[in-house]
Amino acid sequence: MKRKAPSPAWTPTSFDAEQPAAFYLLDDREGLESLSDATLVVQDVELPVHSQPVLTETFSGYDLFEVALFLRFIYRPIVLTPDNLVAVRGSLLGLLRLAHQLDVPQLVEAVLKEMSNCVDMAAPQAELLSWAEAAEQCCLPELRLRCLTEVARRLAHGGDSLAATFSATAELAKGCDHSTLSMLLGLLAAGCGPTGAPRVAEITPAAGAKALEASSKYGSFEWVVERYSQLPAAVGQNAYSPYFRAAGIDWRFKVYPGGNKAEAAGHISVFIVPKEGNITAKYSIAIVDQGPSKADLQTRSNGSKLFEAGTSCGWGWARFATAEQLHSQSHGYLKGDRLVLRASVEVTRRDVQPMAE
């Protein structure tokens, strides 16, 4: 039998938005399309997939090329090479977020390595900041530190006064979260000499780690709950998220879809629990509106709260939202049976001790 000739080398320009499935199904497109049992919807375009390798969901927040590229690497792992990743440099951020969200460690590792190489190859500062924020969301502290350390080094190279350098930092970091800005300023402060001017040579990863512990008290984290309707829904039954790193602490959500006690029946109860206790923090929790109105359900703590060691309950709200609110047709709180929880914390004091399991 004559062997089929291999597909030609691909480039980003080989992607056709009119036929996106051809980009990742390649020579087996017709056969694989006929066997598909699920559909992804991206920018109102349907992509045929198979429920075994990927989840069925609507990928809001990603463009069509990013998702098609992600699928290409899933269906054809052999093309996951450094050269191919270099060719799609502008899509690395989207690939990293997708690979983390859908738990594809091989792709996370490959993209992480390429992004780390780009840090050393004069990537734009704005790009490094966006990568740093994504690294925090994806629990990749080393990449985050490398990106912010490089930005701090470049800012310090200007030779300006400390005040001027900090002013430039604030301008560059517009739109960044508190945690990113705090760490960046801490990195600059870690390298300040007696005259107040940053010493470039002292802005190192080691100094950065020290600055992070000293200055980072803000953080945020997000849990995307796919197939929310499949969570246990009886009163008192709960589900935990994975741990997320924020403000130097590991946190997780604790959710009771049917309420944590009889008095909260008919509500979703939402709490945040740190891995270690004896932490005092202000916090806010939101259920993200994934629809066009973007009217998140958000509640903030009334001042700082003590997360005590030896307990596992954390802090939050027993009656965070009613079932009617979650299923509202005018909002997207459960769009595609997906719930998105987001929390922000400001740690005001820490004397960490293990929490009870």
C-alpha positions in Angstrom: 0.0 0.0 0.0 1.3 3.4 -0.9 1.9 5.6 2.1 0.2 9.0 2.1 2.5 11.9 1.7 3.1 13.9 4.9 1.3 17.3 5.2 3.4 20.3 4.2 4.9 22.5 6.9 2.3 24.8 8.4 2.4 28.5 9.3 -0.1 30.8 10.9 -1.0 32.0 7.4 -2.2 28.5 6.5 -5.2 29.0 8.8 -8.5 29.7 6.9 -11.2 31.2 9.1 -13.8 29.9 6.6 -12.6 26.3 7.2 -11.1 26.3 10.7 -11.6 22.5 11.2 -9.2 21.8 8.3 -6.4 23.5 10.4 -6.5 20.9 13.2 -8.1 17.8 11.6 -5.7 17.9 8.6 -5.7 15.0 6.2 -8.3 13.0 8.3 -10.8 15.9 8.3 -13.7 14.1 6.6 -13.4 10.9 8.6 -12.9 12.7 11.9 -15.7 15.2 11.3 -18.1 12.3 10.7 -17.1 10.7 14.0 -17.3 14.0 16.0 -19.7 13.8 19.0 -19.3 17.4 20.3 -19.1 20.9 19.1 -17.1 23.9 20.4 -18.5 27.3 19.7 -16.0 30.1 19.2 -17.0 33.5 18.0 -20.2 32.0 16.7 -18.3 29.4 14.7 -18.9 25.7 15.3 -15.9 23.4 15.5 -16.4 19.6 15.4 -14.5 17.8 18.1 -14.6 14.5 20.1 -15.6 14.6 23.7 -12.8 12.3 24.8 -9.9 14.6 24.1 -11.6 17.9 24.8 -14.5 19.3 26.8 -17.7 20.6 25.2 -18.1 24.2 25.9 -18.3 27.7 24.5 -14.9 29.4 24.6 -15.6 32.9 25.4 -12.6 35.2 25.7 -10.6 33.4 23.0 -10.4 34.1 19.3 -11.0 31.4 16.6 -7.3 31.0 15.7 -6.3 30.4 19.3 -8.8 27.6 19.8 -8.1 26.0 16.4 -4.3 26.2 17.2 -5.0 24.6 20.6 -7.0 21.8 18.9 -4.2 21.2 16.4 -1.7 20.6 19.1 -4.2 18.3 20.9 -5.0 16.3 17.7 -1.4 16.3 16.4 1.0 16.4 19.4 3.9 15.7 16.9 3.6 19.3 15.7 4.1 20.7 19.2 7.7 21.8 18.5 9.7 24.9 19.5 9.8 26.1 15.9 6.0 25.9 15.6 5.5 27.8 18.8 7.9 30.5 17.7 5.7 30.9 14.6 2.7 31.6 16.7 4.3 33.8 19.3 1.3 36.2 19.4 -1.0 33.3 20.5 1.2 31.9 23.3 -0.8 33.7 26.0 -4.1 32.3 24.7 -2.6 28.8 24.4 -1.3 28.9 28.0 -4.7 29.9 29.4 -6.5 27.3 27.4 -4.0 24.5 28.3 -4.3 25.5 32.0 -8.0 25.7 31.9 -8.5 22.4 30.2 -5.6 20.7 32.1 -3.2 19.8 29.3 0.1 19.6 31.1 2.2 18.7 28.1 1.0 21.9 26.3 1.4 24.0 29.4 5.0 22.8 29.7 5.9 23.5 26.1 4.3 26.9 26.0 5.9 27.8 29.4 9.3 26.9 28.0 8.9 29.1 24.9 7.5 32.0 26.9 10.5 31.8 29.2 12.8 31.9 26.2 11.0 35.0 24.9 11.6 36.8 28.2 15.3 36.6 27.4 14.8 37.8 23.8 13.5 41.4 24.5 9.8 40.7 24.5 7.8 44.1 24.8 7.3 45.2 28.4 3.5 45.4 27.9 3.5 41.8 26.7 5.6 40.7 29.7 3.1 42.3 32.1 0.2 40.4 30.4 2.2 37.2 30.6 2.9 37.8 34.3 -0.8 38.2 35.1 -1.7 35.1 33.1 1.1 33.2 35.0 -0.4 34.1 38.3 -3.9 32.9 37.1 -2.3 29.7 35.9 -0.3 29.1 39.1 3.1 29.5 37.4 5.1 31.7 39.9 8.5 31.3 38.3 7.3 32.6 34.9 5.5 35.5 36.7 8.7 36.4 38.6 10.9 36.2 35.5 8.6 38.5 33.5 8.3 41.1 36.2 12.0 41.0 37.1 12.8 41.7 33.4 10.4 44.6 33.3 11.9 46.0 36.5 15.4 45.7 35.1 14.4 47.6 32.0 12.8 50.4 33.9 15.9 50.6 36.1 18.1 50.9 33.1 16.7 54.4 32.4 18.9 55.9 35.1 16.1 58.1 36.4 15.5 59.0 40.0 13.5 56.5 42.1 10.4 58.8 41.9 10.6 59.0 38.1 11.1 55.3 37.8 8.1 54.5 40.0 6.0 57.0 38.0 7.0 55.3 34.7 6.1 52.0 36.4 2.6 53.2 37.3 2.1 54.4 33.7 3.2 51.1 32.2 1.1 49.0 34.6 -2.2 50.8 34.0 -4.9 48.2 33.9 -2.8 45.6 35.8 -4.2 44.2 39.0 -3.0 45.3 42.5 -0.8 42.1 42.9 1.2 42.7 39.7 1.8 46.4 40.4 2.7 45.7 44.0 5.2 43.1 43.1 6.7 45.2 40.3 7.2 48.1 42.7 8.7 45.7 45.3 11.2 44.5 42.7 12.3 48.1 42.0 12.5 48.9 45.7 14.6 45.7 46.3 17.3 47.1 43.9 17.5 50.7 45.3 20.9 52.0 46.2 21.8 54.7 48.9 21.1 57.5 46.5 17.6 56.3 45.7 18.4 55.1 42.2 17.7 51.5 41.3 20.9 49.4 40.9 20.1 47.2 37.9 22.5 44.4 38.9 20.6 44.0 42.2 17.2 43.4 40.6 17.6 39.6 40.4 15.2 36.7 40.8 16.5 36.3 44.4 15.8 39.9 45.2 12.4 39.5 43.5 11.4 36.6 45.6 12.3 38.6 48.7 10.4 41.6 47.5 7.4 39.5 46.7 7.2 38.2 50.3 7.7 41.7 51.7 5.3 43.6 49.4 2.7 41.4 47.9 -0.5 41.6 49.8 -3.0 41.8 47.0 -4.1 38.9 44.8 -7.0 37.5 42.9 -8.0 34.0 41.6 -10.7 32.5 39.5 -12.4 29.1 39.3 -14.2 28.0 36.2 -16.7 25.3 37.1 -17.7 23.3 34.0 -21.0 21.3 34.2 -22.2 23.1 37.3 -25.5 21.2 37.3 -23.5 18.0 38.1 -22.2 19.3 41.4 -23.9 17.9 44.5 -27.0 20.1 45.2 -28.5 18.9 48.5 -28.3 21.2 51.4 -25.0 20.8 53.2 -23.2 19.2 50.3 -20.1 21.0 49.1 -17.5 21.1 46.4 -13.9 22.4 46.6 -11.9 24.1 43.9 -8.2 23.4 43.4 -5.8 25.7 45.3 -4.8 29.0 43.7 -1.9 31.2 44.6 -2.8 34.8 45.5 -1.0 37.3 47.8 1.6 34.7 48.7 -1.1 32.4 50.1 -2.8 29.3 48.6 -6.6 29.6 48.5 -9.5 27.6 47.4 -13.2 28.1 47.0 -15.7 26.0 49.0 -19.1 26.0 47.4 -22.5 24.7 48.5 -24.8 24.7 45.4 -27.9 24.0 47.5 -26.9 26.1 50.6 -24.6 25.2 53.5 -27.5 24.8 56.0 -31.3 24.8 56.1 -31.5 28.5 56.6 -29.6 29.0 53.3 -31.7 26.5 51.2 -32.4 27.8 47.7 -29.1 29.8 47.7 -25.6 29.1 46.6 -23.2 29.4 49.5 -19.6 30.5 48.6 -16.6 30.7 50.8 -12.8 31.1 50.4 -10.5 29.0 52.5 -6.7 29.5 52.8 -4.4 26.5 53.0 -2.8 28.0 56.1 -4.5 29.9 58.9 -4.0 32.9 61.2 -4.3 35.2 58.3 -6.2 38.5 58.4 -7.6 39.7 55.1 -10.1 41.8 53.3 -11.8 40.0 50.4 -14.5 40.1 47.7 -16.2 37.3 45.9 -18.0 37.5 42.5 -20.0 35.3 40.3 -19.0 36.5 36.8 -21.7 37.4 34.4 -20.6 35.7 31.1 -23.3 37.5 29.1 -23.2 40.8 27.3 -24.5 42.8 30.3 -21.4 41.9 32.4 -23.3 42.5 35.6 -21.3 40.4 38.1 -22.8 39.4 41.4 -20.2 40.7 43.8 -20.0 41.1 47.6 -17.2 42.6 49.6 -16.2 41.9 53.2 -17.0 44.5 55.8 -13.4 45.1 56.9 -10.7 42.5 57.6 -11.5 39.0 58.7 -9.4 36.5 60.6 -9.0 33.1 58.9 -8.2 31.0 62.0 -5.9 28.0 62.0 -7.5 24.7 62.9 -10.7 25.5 61.1 -11.8 24.7 57.5 -14.8 26.9 57.0 -13.1 30.1 55.8 -15.1 33.3 55.1 -17.8 34.1 52.6 -21.6 34.2 52.4 -24.2 31.5 53.1 -26.8 33.3 51.0 -24.5 34.5 48.2 -27.2 34.3 45.5 -30.5 32.6 44.9 -31.1 29.8 42.4 -33.4 32.2 40.5 -30.6 34.8 40.2 -28.2 32.1 38.9 -30.6 30.9 36.2 -31.8 34.4 35.2 -32.3 34.6 31.4 -31.2 38.2 31.3 -27.7 37.4 32.6 -25.0 34.8 31.9 -24.2 33.5 35.3 -24.6 29.9 34.2 -23.9 30.2 30.5 -23.4 26.8 29.0 -23.7 25.2 32.4 -20.5 27.0 33.4 -20.1 29.0 36.6 -17.2 31.4 37.0 -16.2 32.4 40.5 -13.6 35.2 41.1 -12.1 36.3 44.4 -9.8 39.2 45.3 -7.9 39.4 48.6 -5.8 41.9 50.5 -3.8 40.3 53.2 -3.3 42.7 56.1 -1.6 40.3 58.6 -0.2 36.8 58.4 1.1 34.4 61.1 0.5 31.3 59.0 -0.4 27.9 60.6 -1.9 24.9 58.9 -5.7 24.9 58.5 -7.8 21.8 59.4 -8.7 19.5 56.5 
